[in-house]
Amino acid sequence: MPERKPAGFFRGEKEQPTLITEAATSLEQQHHDRVRRYVMIMAFRIPCLVGAAIAYGIWHNWVISLLIIGVSIPLPWIAVLGANDRPPRSKDEPSRWDGRRNQKALDSRPHNAIDS
């Protein structure tokens, strides 16, 4: 008799357990996701540079090559911003600035002026 693999709680589920907690993903998993996102964006830069060289070889037009290279210029900046981004806050997470919202930029109470 063939060995039966354990299934999830519901029919059609695979071996993944059901998530029963509202805990945030671990810092290690967040780091792994950010590194993967960074590598994917930066990996797109190499084909852009190779594509610019191929485009110049085919059409001998430096404008098209510069446009392709121009697309790859902001990719490192975008990759770093994406890699340094944290997961979005949940509605239950407290705001760190709650106490400062009620402060006014300038002191609005009346002041006594001394005339000489």
Steps between C-alpha positions, in 0.01 A plus 500: 500500500650839406590735781259790528642848547343708775268764363392828646185553702285570194469294184736598224759647735852387465749446777493865610356544849216743557609833646317553828685801640516868424871519576713697257741318276838441654782748447696228322214444253459875447873530428485207258208658313676837477823342373305304239321817386834688477666225298205476260502874428877517463500190277285696255781755460744260333263411212435873452870568450542197273187603310644846446814349348294267280271785390800708402645204308175444312382854425823703547289760678649636822172668600321167541795362696503803729127465561545138602790597728287787635240245612767315698636809679232530774487123561764495780319783680167320467657172615651659812175675590310176458754302701496748789121518515328332792166322476198729525365579845189328616206702627559364849861617516524820705627817340815648647386858436162507674608746771642753257198535276328746734798734525488814291797624304488843663399589850152653466445638852491878537822679596539824686695752301714760675484840331766753584 
